[in-house]
Amino acid sequence: MSELGSRGARVRRRVSAREAVSEHLGVRDVVRSIGPGVITGGADNDPSGIASYSIIGATAGFAQNWLLLLATPMLIAVIQMSAKVANVTKSDLATVLRTTFGARIATPAVLLMVIPSVITMGADLLAMAAALQLITGVRYIYWVVPMAAIMAVVTIFLDYRVVSRYMLGLVAFLATYIVAAFLAKPDWLDVVRSTFVPQVSLTPGYMLAAVAMLGTTITPYLFFWQTSGEVEEKRGVQQLTRTNLDITVGIIWSNLTAFFVIVATGAVLFSHQTQIRTAADAARALEPFAGHYAPDIFAVGIIGAGLLAIPVLAASSAFGIAGLAGWRRGLGRNPKNAPQFYIVIGLAFLVAMELAVSSVDPVKALFYSQVLNGLVAPVMIILMLVLTSSRKLMGDFVNGWLTNAIGLAAAVVMVLADIALSYQIAAKGVPS
């Protein structure tokens, strides 16, 4: 902690927290501030996340909308803390965890982020392939390897600035779900009422949907990606206002997208009691009720989401492992200068491809990965609160009381979600 703490002290001497957050931004500055935060928000809505939101809409209608609204400031606060750690210490999250808490805490934290991330990559590849089959008629199995190969080449061999522009462009694909929601013709008064007036039902289906909502929205790999993205961008504490704005825009856009996924599926599938297991199922089920174009629009969103999220999942895993091991790392580095880092990215893609084409049930694999995310998330939030409340590490940039309160609330809500999930497993068994 001494090395990173001394960095925090040097940063404190260069610029105070008040100076960092008092920057006035014009319209052009707002546009230029868009970067890792928006990518983080977009990556949160990967194809598996879209599947989870679709299932929530199909099984609970609009009843979970208020919980999505509640999760939004929580996720913003946690991601902003992640960014602040990077901008003060100039290090990625895995390195900060290792140098602050030691390998005994850092190692399980990183590994329990990497394992569900790679499983999610496999489930996402399968979801993208199923969406392409829906559009083209070509069997999904033929799409897995080409898609994974293209994304691996982009992630490994292109410079970070090119990759980041590619990712920012893909965020726009999420707008397809706004179109899908309007095609579904929901009762907008009911949508608004469900969003702002909490509806709580102590039934197994409702509780499981609530757990899926939180586990899908607040996921640990986002914390690692955000810190790494800030290090790549080299924004520093002088641009904290821009960073916080970037993150706020990204998370709001992410959860707004999730909102419209739930609205689209809730309006159509819940009212007709349609059972789905994947995002592709949701796309197919929309056609009889929302029109011929609805499935294609929904499927295009799945493909765009996967093209954005899978490289982020792979890079987050590599940043975690490399930071833990002390290897050279960075998407801005040439593969020859950071071979271990890029080998981990390549291995993540290979394992994900194997999961996607194997006999492993992707729905069960995704369920287990979400369980791991749900267990790790509150622990990671607590560790983040400890880091960002340390004056030795953060200097003048320690958390205020509001950030600590929101972060603690997020950890408590996630723990309650874990308890609810454990209860459901004990009572009903693992979902089939």
C-alpha positions in Angstrom: 0.0 0.0 0.0 2.9 2.3 0.5 3.8 2.6 -3.2 0.3 3.4 -4.3 -0.3 5.5 -1.2 2.7 7.7 -2.2 1.2 8.1 -5.7 -2.0 9.3 -4.1 0.0 11.8 -2.0 1.7 13.1 -5.2 -1.6 13.5 -6.9 -3.0 15.3 -3.9 -0.2 17.9 -4.1 -0.8 18.5 -7.8 -4.5 19.0 -7.8 -7.1 19.1 -5.0 -10.4 17.2 -5.1 -12.3 20.5 -5.3 -10.3 21.6 -8.3 -10.9 18.3 -10.0 -14.6 18.3 -9.7 -15.2 22.0 -10.4 -14.4 21.8 -14.1 -16.9 23.5 -16.3 -17.9 21.6 -19.4 -19.4 22.9 -22.6 -21.3 20.8 -25.1 -18.2 19.9 -27.1 -16.5 18.9 -23.8 -19.4 16.6 -23.0 -19.1 14.8 -26.3 -15.4 14.5 -25.9 -15.8 13.0 -22.4 -17.5 9.9 -23.8 -15.3 6.9 -23.5 -14.7 4.0 -21.1 -17.8 4.7 -19.0 -20.1 4.5 -22.0 -18.4 1.3 -23.2 -18.8 -0.1 -19.6 -22.5 0.7 -19.7 -22.9 -0.9 -23.1 -21.0 -4.0 -22.2 -23.3 -4.5 -19.2 -26.0 -5.4 -21.7 -24.3 -8.4 -23.2 -26.5 -11.0 -25.0 -26.7 -13.0 -21.7 -27.9 -9.9 -19.9 -30.5 -9.3 -22.6 -31.6 -12.9 -22.2 -32.0 -12.3 -18.4 -34.0 -9.1 -18.9 -36.1 -10.8 -21.5 -36.9 -13.7 -19.1 -37.7 -11.1 -16.4 -40.1 -9.4 -18.7 -41.7 -12.6 -19.8 -42.1 -14.0 -16.3 -42.8 -10.8 -14.2 -44.0 -8.3 -16.7 -43.1 -4.7 -15.7 -43.1 -5.5 -12.0 -39.3 -5.4 -11.8 -38.9 -2.0 -13.4 -38.6 -0.2 -10.1 -35.7 -2.4 -9.1 -33.8 -1.5 -12.2 -34.4 2.2 -11.4 -33.0 1.5 -7.9 -29.9 -0.3 -9.2 -29.0 2.6 -11.5 -27.5 5.0 -8.9 -25.9 2.1 -7.2 -24.0 1.0 -10.3 -23.1 4.6 -11.1 -21.5 5.0 -7.7 -19.6 1.7 -7.8 -18.2 2.3 -11.3 -17.2 5.9 -10.4 -15.3 4.5 -7.5 -13.6 2.1 -9.8 -12.6 4.9 -12.1 -11.3 7.1 -9.2 -9.1 4.3 -8.0 -7.4 4.1 -11.4 -7.1 7.8 -11.9 -5.5 8.4 -8.4 -3.2 5.4 -8.3 -2.5 5.1 -12.1 -3.0 1.4 -11.7 -5.6 -1.2 -12.7 -7.9 -2.8 -10.1 -6.1 -6.1 -9.9 -2.8 -4.4 -9.2 -4.3 -2.2 -6.5 -6.0 -5.2 -4.8 -2.7 -7.1 -4.8 -0.5 -4.3 -3.5 -3.1 -3.2 -0.9 -4.6 -6.4 0.4 -2.1 -9.0 -0.7 -2.4 -12.1 -2.9 -4.6 -14.0 -0.4 -7.5 -11.6 -1.1 -6.6 -10.4 -4.6 -6.2 -13.9 -6.1 -9.7 -15.2 -5.3 -11.3 -11.8 -6.1 -9.7 -11.9 -9.6 -10.3 -15.6 -10.3 -14.0 -15.3 -9.2 -14.3 -12.5 -11.7 -12.5 -14.4 -14.5 -14.4 -17.7 -14.3 -18.0 -16.3 -14.7 -16.7 -13.8 -17.3 -15.4 -16.6 -19.6 -18.5 -18.7 -19.0 -20.6 -15.6 -20.0 -18.4 -15.2 -23.1 -19.4 -18.7 -24.2 -23.1 -18.1 -23.5 -22.9 -14.8 -25.4 -21.3 -16.5 -28.4 -24.1 -19.0 -28.5 -26.7 -16.2 -28.2 -25.2 -14.3 -31.1 -25.0 -17.4 -33.2 -28.7 -18.1 -32.5 -29.6 -14.6 -33.5 -27.7 -14.9 -36.8 -29.5 -18.1 -37.5 -32.8 -16.3 -36.9 -31.8 -13.7 -39.5 -30.0 -15.8 -42.1 -31.4 -19.3 -41.7 -27.8 -20.7 -41.4 -27.4 -23.0 -38.5 -26.0 -21.3 -35.4 -23.1 -23.8 -35.0 -21.5 -22.4 -38.2 -21.3 -18.9 -36.8 -19.5 -19.5 -33.5 -15.9 -19.9 -34.7 -15.9 -17.1 -37.3 -17.4 -14.6 -34.9 -15.0 -15.5 -32.1 -12.1 -15.3 -34.5 -13.0 -11.8 -35.8 -13.5 -10.5 -32.2 -10.2 -12.0 -31.1 -8.3 -10.5 -34.0 -9.8 -7.0 -33.3 -9.1 -7.2 -29.6 -5.5 -8.6 -29.9 -4.1 -6.9 -33.0 -5.8 -3.5 -33.2 -4.6 -0.5 -31.2 -6.7 0.5 -28.2 -7.9 3.7 -29.8 -9.2 1.8 -32.8 -10.8 -0.8 -30.5 -12.4 1.9 -28.3 -13.9 3.6 -31.4 -15.2 0.2 -32.6 -16.8 -0.4 -29.1 -18.4 3.1 -28.9 -20.0 2.6 -32.3 -21.5 -0.7 -31.2 -23.2 1.0 -28.2 -25.6 2.5 -30.7 -26.9 -0.9 -31.6 -28.7 -1.0 -28.2 -31.2 1.6 -29.5 -32.8 -1.3 -31.5 -34.6 -2.3 -28.2 -36.3 1.1 -28.0 -37.8 0.3 -31.5 -38.7 -3.2 -30.4 -40.5 -1.8 -27.3 -42.6 0.6 -29.3 -43.5 -2.2 -31.8 -44.8 -4.2 -28.8 -47.4 -1.4 -28.0 -47.3 -1.7 -24.2 -49.6 0.1 -21.8 -47.3 3.0 -21.1 -49.3 4.1 -18.1 -48.8 0.7 -16.5 -45.1 0.9 -17.5 -44.6 4.2 -15.7 -46.6 3.1 -12.7 -44.5 -0.1 -12.3 -41.3 1.9 -12.7 -41.9 4.5 -10.0 -44.3 2.6 -7.6 -42.5 -0.6 -6.2 -44.5 -3.8 -6.6 -43.2 -6.6 -4.3 -44.4 -10.1 -4.4 -43.0 -12.8 -2.1 -43.4 -15.5 -4.7 -40.6 -17.8 -6.0 -40.8 -16.4 -9.5 -40.7 -12.8 -8.5 -37.8 -13.3 -6.1 -35.8 -15.3 -8.7 -36.4 -12.5 -11.2 -35.2 -9.9 -8.7 -32.0 -11.8 -8.1 -31.5 -12.1 -11.9 -32.1 -8.4 -12.3 -29.4 -7.4 -9.7 -26.9 -10.1 -10.7 -27.2 -9.1 -14.3 -26.9 -5.4 -13.7 -24.1 -5.1 -11.1 -21.3 -7.5 -12.3 -17.7 -7.5 -11.1 -16.0 -7.6 -14.5 -17.3 -4.0 -15.1 -15.2 -2.8 -12.1 -12.0 -4.3 -13.6 -12.8 -3.0 -17.1 -13.5 0.6 -16.0 -10.2 0.9 -14.1 -8.3 -0.6 -17.0 -10.0 1.8 -19.4 -9.1 4.8 -17.3 -5.5 3.7 -17.3 -5.5 3.3 -21.1 -7.2 6.7 -21.5 -4.8 8.4 -19.0 -7.5 10.9 -18.0 -6.2 11.3 -14.4 -7.9 13.2 -11.5 -7.8 16.5 -13.4 -10.7 15.1 -15.5 -12.8 13.5 -12.8 -15.8 15.6 -13.8 -15.6 14.3 -17.4 -15.0 10.8 -16.1 -18.1 10.9 -13.8 -20.2 12.3 -16.6 -19.0 9.6 -19.0 -19.9 6.9 -16.5 -23.3 8.4 -15.6 -24.2 8.6 -19.3 -23.0 5.1 -19.9 -24.9 3.5 -17.0 -28.1 5.4 -17.7 -28.0 4.4 -21.3 -27.3 0.8 -20.3 -30.2 0.6 -17.9 -32.5 2.5 -20.2 -31.8 -0.2 -22.8 -32.6 -2.9 -20.2 -35.8 -1.1 -19.4 -36.9 -1.2 -23.0 -36.0 -4.9 -23.3 -38.2 -5.6 -20.3 -41.0 -3.4 -21.7 -40.9 -5.2 -25.1 -41.0 -8.7 -23.6 -43.3 -7.8 -20.8 -45.9 -6.2 -23.1 -46.0 -9.3 -25.3 -44.7 -12.4 -23.7 -45.9 -11.9 -20.1 -49.5 -11.1 -21.2 -49.5 -14.3 -23.3 -47.7 -16.4 -20.7 -45.0 -17.3 -23.3 -42.1 -19.3 -21.9 -38.5 -18.5 -23.1 -35.0 -19.6 -22.1 -32.8 -17.4 -24.3 -32.8 -14.0 -26.0 -33.3 -15.7 -29.4 -36.4 -17.4 -28.0 -37.6 -13.9 -27.0 -36.9 -12.6 -30.5 -38.9 -15.4 -32.2 -41.8 -15.1 -29.8 -42.3 -11.4 -30.6 -43.2 -11.9 -34.2 -46.9 -13.1 -33.8 -47.7 -10.1 -31.6 -45.3 -7.3 -32.5 -45.0 -7.7 -36.2 -42.7 -9.3 -38.8 -39.7 -6.9 -38.2 -39.6 -7.2 -34.4 -37.6 -10.5 -34.3 -35.0 -9.1 -36.7 -34.7 -5.9 -34.8 -34.3 -7.8 -31.5 -31.8 -10.1 -33.1 -29.7 -7.3 -34.5 -29.5 -5.8 -30.9 -28.2 -9.2 -29.6 -25.5 -9.3 -32.3 -24.3 -5.8 -31.6 -24.4 -6.3 -27.9 -22.2 -9.4 -28.2 -19.7 -7.7 -30.5 -19.3 -5.1 -27.8 -19.4 -7.2 -24.7 -17.3 -10.2 -25.6 -14.0 -8.3 -26.2 -14.7 -6.4 -22.9 -15.2 -9.7 -21.0 -12.0 -11.1 -22.5 -9.9 -8.0 -21.9 -11.2 -7.6 -18.3 -10.2 -11.2 -17.6 -6.7 -10.6 -19.1 -6.3 -7.3 -17.1 -7.2 -9.2 -13.9 -4.8 -12.1 -14.5 -2.0 -9.8 -15.7 -2.4 -7.3 -12.9 -2.4 -10.2 -10.4 0.8 -11.7 -11.8 2.5 -8.3 -12.4 2.8 -8.8 -16.2 2.9 -6.1 -18.8 -0.6 -5.3 -19.9 -2.7 -3.0 -22.0 -4.7 -2.9 -25.2 -2.5 -0.1 -26.3 0.6 -2.3 -26.2 1.9 -4.4 -29.1 1.3 -8.1 -28.5 5.1 -8.6 -28.6 5.5 -6.3 -25.6 2.8 -7.9 -23.5 2.7 -11.6 -24.7 1.2 -13.0 -21.5 -1.6 -10.5 -21.4 -2.6 -11.3 -25.0 -2.2 -15.0 -24.5 -4.8 -14.8 -21.7 -7.2 -13.0 -24.1 -6.6 -15.7 -26.7 -7.2 -18.5 -24.2 -10.4 -16.8 -23.0 -11.8 -16.8 -26.6 -10.7 -20.5 -27.0 -12.5 -21.6 -23.8 -15.6 -19.6 -24.7 -15.7 -21.2 -28.2 -15.4 -24.6 -26.6 -18.3 -23.9 -24.2 -20.4 -22.6 -27.1 -20.0 -25.6 -29.3 -19.9 -28.3 -26.6 -22.8 -30.2 -25.0 -22.7 -27.8 -22.0 -26.2 -26.4 -21.4 -25.7 -22.6 -21.9 -28.6 -21.7 -19.8 -27.3 -23.7 -16.8 -23.8 -22.4 -17.4 -25.1 -18.9 -17.5 -27.1 -19.5 -14.3 -24.0 -20.7 -12.4 -21.9 -17.7 -13.7 -24.6 -15.4 -12.4 -24.5 -17.1 -9.1 -20.8 -16.5 -8.9 -21.2 -12.9 -10.0 -23.9 -12.4 -7.3 -21.6 -13.8 -4.6 -18.5 -11.9 -5.7 -20.2 -8.5 -6.4 -20.9 -7.5 -2.7 -17.4 -8.5 -1.7 -15.9 -6.5 -4.5 -18.1 -3.5 -3.6 -16.9 -3.7 0.0 -13.3 -3.9 -1.1 -13.9 -0.9 -3.4 -15.4 1.1 -0.5 -12.3 0.3 1.7 -10.0 1.4 -1.1 -11.8 4.6 -1.9 -12.2 5.5 1.8 -8.4 5.2 2.5 -6.9 8.7 2.8 -3.4 7.1 2.6 -4.3 5.7 -0.8 -6.7 8.3 -2.2 -5.5 11.5 -0.6 -8.1 14.2 -1.0 -10.2 12.0 -3.3 -11.7 9.8 -0.6 -15.4 9.1 -0.9 -17.9 11.5 0.5 -20.7 10.2 2.8 -23.2 10.0 -0.1 -21.0 7.8 -2.2 -20.3 5.5 0.8 -24.0 5.3 1.6 -24.9 4.3 -1.9 -22.1 1.9 -2.2 -23.0 0.2 1.1 -26.6 0.1 0.1 -25.6 -1.7 -3.1 -23.6 -4.3 -1.1 -26.5 -4.8 1.3 -29.0 -5.3 -1.6 -26.7 -7.8 -3.3 -26.3 -9.7 -0.1 -30.1 -9.9 0.3 -30.3 -11.0 -3.3 -27.8 -13.8 -2.5 -29.8 -14.9 0.5 -33.0 -14.9 -1.6 -31.3 -17.0 -4.3 -29.9 -19.5 -1.7 -33.4 -19.8 -0.3 -34.9 -20.5 -3.7 -32.3 -23.1 -4.5 -32.9 -24.8 -1.2 -36.6 -24.7 -1.6 -36.9 -25.4 -5.4 -33.6 -26.7 -6.5 -31.4 -25.3 -9.4 -33.6 -24.0 -12.3 -33.7 -26.4 -15.2 
